[in-house]
Structure formats: C-alpha cells, structure tokens
Amino acid sequence: MKKVLVATDKPFVKVAVDGIRKIVEDAGYELALLEKYKEHSDLVNAVATADAVIIRSDIVDKEVLEAGKSLKIVVRAGAGYDNIDLEAATANNVVAMNTPGQNANAVAELAFGMMVYLARNTFNGTSGTELRGKSIGIHAYGNVGKYVALIAKGFGMDVYAFDPFVPEDVIVKDGITPVKSVDELYSKCQYVSLHIPATKETKGSINFDLLSKMPKGATLVNTARKEVIDEASLVKVFEARPDFRYVSDVAPDNAAELAEKFAGRIFCTPKKMGAQTEEANINAGLAAARQIVDFFQTGNTKFKVNK
C-alpha cells in the first residue's frame, strides 16, 4: 500500500485534511500526518517510509529527498516551489510538482487589500488617494496576475501587463494593454504588482534603476518573493522619492529599518499570507492529493517543475 505523507509546519484547515484523506484513501493509499513539527529532522524521519509527500512552505532539501528511499513524488500545495531542491529531486528520481492557480484569487485579493490600506494612509484618519483612474502594471501575467488585472478593472484602473512568455493577443483578449518591456511597464504605471518567480535571472532584478522610472505616487506591490527585490535599492528609492510606497506579504530582511525610517510608506504582513484563506487552503490541498493519485494511476506529470 502506498503511503502519502502530509507534512505541514503550518497545517491545512481540518476540512482540507478531511478532503485529502478521502481522496487518498479512496485510491487505496494510506495517509500519514506530520503537523506543527518542531525540527527539520522530524520531516527527515517521517519521509523515510513515504511514497509521496504534500507540503506547503516546508523545506524539502537534499537531506529529506535522500531520506525518502521510497519517495516518488513531492507536491507543493501552492504556486511557488523554491522550497524544494529541484536538482536533488531529479538526482533522487523524485517528481516535484506545484498546484498552480489554486491560491491565485486569494493572493490577488490580498494585493488589493494592501494597496487600499496604504492608499488610505493605513486608515489613520487623514486624506488618502483613490485607485480609480490610476495605472497599474502586472509584472508577469500568470494565474495571479490575471486575477489582479480583473480586480483592477473593477476598480476602474488602467491596466498594463508585461510577460515575455504570454502572447500579446492573450493579454489583449482579456482587455489588458500589453507592453514591450519591463522598463515600459514601470515607466507607465503608478502601481506595479509583482508576480515573477525567484530564479537566477530575477533575483535582485527589481532595483533602483527600475523603480526610479515609476511615475509620481508610485507604489510597488510584492506578493511574489522577497529575493526578487534588491533591498539596497529599496532603501535608496525610499530616500530619493518621498512619494514612493511599498506593500508586501513577504517582509524584506531590513523591514524594521524601513518601517522606522519611512513610517506610513511601507506595510508588510507579519508572515507570507497570500494563500492564507480557507478557500485557497482547501483548493491547493485537494489539488495536491488529486495530482498524486493521478501520477500513481496514470503517470500524469503535467505540473512537474523539475527536469
């Protein structure tokens, strides 16, 4: 009997666990839970007898992958997968997957919640600004980017998008204006919503040169990864531009310094929480379970992220 391990330092909600259990057990597999564990070694030990693992933000590194002697698949319940060592997964013949799109709406709604919060001066009673009539740039037009664009249209914003991997006609069909370059996106938009992954090419790519191109009243919204921001540049642009603001659900390493120096112009959630809704929690967990069953039953690797 195959064993599916759900290893979550931040557990799924009960209804999600119940749904995962039903999917797994209906397929004839065993479900094991490792929740709120204290040490990385707990995960290393638990994976030793697992054929499949479902994780959230948990770290699946070389040690974990080598400990899983029977492990065939790891599914990250969510879009980002930089918490999985992809090279080690490939070296150990383990398929790594994510569940793209399952938390897209949750992330998009959070992005707008943070935008409104800062535009209205953190609700401190003073006059703020409105989003209607402002321009917003979607940096990477994937699952989350599409939802952000949809909500932005509802707010009456002028919406632009840049994504070299998405055909322009797809963007145009959604009623969004495509631009030719990152520089053009930042030059046109008072708001930019970041949705790029943290890769070798993107880490530190959001820098002073790029941010300084933004029009007056600029706000950068980051629900992607902190690594894509050049933090020294972030300090520099805050100092150079009193109109610049930054909101994120992933705090930079120098968040305390920024909050002290530039109070009212920066807001970061206490922890990464783009997917922290009951709906996204359930959707991603169930999708992960279904992908594991499909993989074992049919060999489907549609959402594989390693080579």
URJO-V963334 format. One record per backbone hydrogen bond with DSSP energy under -1.0 kcal/mol. CO is the residue of the C=O (numbers start at 0). NH is the residue of the N-H. Records with the same first field share a line. If there is no record, write none. Layout:
CO->NH  NH
//
This chain:
1->29
2->50  51
3->31
4->53
5->33
7->35
12->16
13->17
14->18
15->19
16->20
17->21
18->22
19->23
20->24
21->25
23->28
24->27
29->3
31->5
33->7
38->41
39->43
40->44
41->45
42->46
46->49
50->71  72
51->4
52->74
53->6
54->76
59->84
60->64
61->65
62->66
63->67
66->68
67->70
71->94
72->52
73->96
74->54
75->77
77->98
80->83
82->59
83->85
84->88
85->89
86->90
87->91
88->93
89->92
94->73
95->304
96->75
98->101
102->106
103->107
104->108
105->109
106->110
107->111
108->112
109->113
110->114
111->115
112->116
113->117
114->118
115->119
116->121
117->120
118->128
119->122
120->123
130->133
133->157
134->190
135->159
136->192
137->139  161
138->194
139->141
141->145
142->146
143->147
144->148
145->149
146->150
147->151
148->152
149->153
150->154
151->156
152->155
155->132
157->135
158->176
159->137
160->178
161->139
162->165
166->169  170
167->171
168->172
170->175
171->174
176->160
180->184
181->185
182->186
183->187
184->188
189->218
190->136
191->220
192->138
193->222
196->198
198->202
201->204
204->206
205->229
206->210
207->211
209->212
210->213
217->244
218->191
219->246
220->193
221->248
224->227
225->228
226->203
227->205
229->233
230->234
231->235
232->236
233->237
234->238
235->239
236->240
240->243
244->219
245->266
246->221
247->268
251->254
253->257
254->258
255->259
256->260
257->261
261->264
264->245
266->247
272->275
274->276
276->280
277->281
278->282
279->283
280->284
281->285
282->286
283->287
284->288
285->289
286->290
287->291
288->292
289->293
290->294
291->295
292->296
293->297
294->298
300->303
302->97
//
